[in-house]
Amino acid sequence: MRLFLCLCLALSACGDDSSDGDAPDLSVPPDLAGAEPRVEIGTGVTTFIPITDGDDVELVNGPQGGWHVDVTLRLYDVNPQELTMRIEGYDAESEMAIGVPIERILTERRVQPEGDHWLRLGDQLIFAIEAPDQVVDTDVRIEVRITTPEGATATAEKVVHVIDEEP
């Protein structure tokens, strides 16, 4: 019986990203016609926390033993349906790639409407490192690119200082 319940829960958690009637209407309003897409980088897990160049961001030891910093995005003047999002990280001094490139295709179920923009929570810049001291107390450039299905793009970058205050 317990196995049956677990299977039912697992299957109900799965599903596609098709619209289910409760999702917001994502048709591009007429006032977005010709608007240039824009993306803003922040941090945070459950809310957008604005960051500026040079701000400290906390290094997180992930559940699979890797290391990352949390990345949250604000998406302006775009329809998020089938929007491609890419996050990359570089050592700000050497310009060498230090992150694992992350690329996602978004759907309306993967963003939240918030005022004049869409909010994307739960992303990470995952570092390709073996130990935290390889990025702690260094400056990292986070680059984000979004691309609409029609080919319009927007990019943003922030240089942040990686810290590790948690033991």
N, C-alpha and C positions, 0 to 999 in steps of 0.2 A: 504494500500500500504506500509506504514511504517513497519507494522508487517511482511509483506512478505519479504521486504528487510532485516530486522533483522534476519529472519529465514534463508534466503539464505546465509547471512554472517556467521551465526553461523554454518551452515552445511558445508560451505566451509572451515571453520577453523578446523573442525573435520577431521578425516581420520585416516588411519592406518599408521604404520611406515614402510610399504613395500617400497622397492626401486622404484624410479620413473624415472630412467634413468639419472637424473641430479646429483644423489648422487655419492660420490666418490666410486671407486672400493675398497671394504674392504677385498678382499681376502688376506690372510696372505702371504707376500712376502717370498721367499725362505730363505732370510737372517734372518728371525724371527724364523725359525725352531730351536727348542731347546732353544730359548732365554727365560730368566726368566722375567715374568711381573714385572713392577715397577710402583708405584703410588707416586706422590708428592702432598703435601697439600699446598695450598695458600689461599688467600682471594681475594675479588673483586667480582664485579657484571658483568662487561662487559669485563674485562681482568684479566689475572692471575697476582696477586701481590704476589711475594714470601714473605714468613714469616719464621722466625727462632724461636726456643724456646725462650720464654720470651717476644716476641714482643707484643705490644698492638693491640687489635682488638676491633672494635666499636660494641657495643650492638645496635641492631636494633629493634625498636618497629614495629612489623609486622602489616599488614592491618587488621588482624583478632584479634588484641589485644594481641598477644603473643610476645615473645622475642626470638631473634636469633642472630647468627653471620653468615656472609656470608662465604661460603666455595667454593673454586674453585680447580679443580684437573687437574693434568697432568698425562696422562696414557701412559706408555712406553712399547714397545715390546708386545703389545696385539692387537688382533682384537677386537674392541669394540662391535661388533654385539653380542647381548645376554650376554654381560658381566654383572655380578651382582655387584653392588656397595652398600656398607653399611657404614653409618656414625654414630658414637656414641660419646657421650661426658661424661666426668667424672670430678668431682672436683679433682684437682691434689693433694690436701692435704689429703682428707678423702678417696679418691678412690670411692666414691659413684657416681652412675649414676645420672647425672643431665640433661641429654638430652633425647629427644624422639628419639629412633633409627629410622633412615631413611634408607630404602632399595629400590633400583631401579634396574630394568632390562634395560640396555641401548640398543640403536639401533644406526645405522649410522646417524639418524636424530637428535640424542640427544648429539652429540659431534661434534667438529670441528677439521679437520686436521691442525696441526701447526708444520711445520718443522719435527722433528724426533719423534713427539708424537701426541696424541689426547688431545684436551682441553675440559673439562667438566665445563660449567658455570652454575650458577643459583641455586646451592645447598645451604642448610642452616643446621646449627646445631641448632635445635629448643630446647630451654630450657623448662623444666618442672618446671616452677616457677610461682609465683603469682605476684611478684613485682621485678623490676630491681635490687634493693639493695641486692637481694639474690645471684647475680653473679657479680655485679660491684665490681671492685678492687679485684677480686679473680683470681687464676690461674685455667685454664680449659684445660684438656687433650682431644684433638680431635683425635679420632681413625678412620681410613678408611681402609676398606678391599675390594679388588676387587677379583672376582673369575670368571675364564673363564668357558665356558660350559664344557670344558674337565676336570675341577677341579683344574687347576693351580691357585695359589693365590699369592697376594702381599698385604702387609700391610704397613701403615705409621702412624706416630703419631707426633703431635706437642703440646707442652704446651704453651698456649698463656695467656696473661693477659687481662681480659675483662675490657674495659673502657666505659664510657657513656659521651661523650663530647657534644652531641646534646641535647638541652633542651627537 
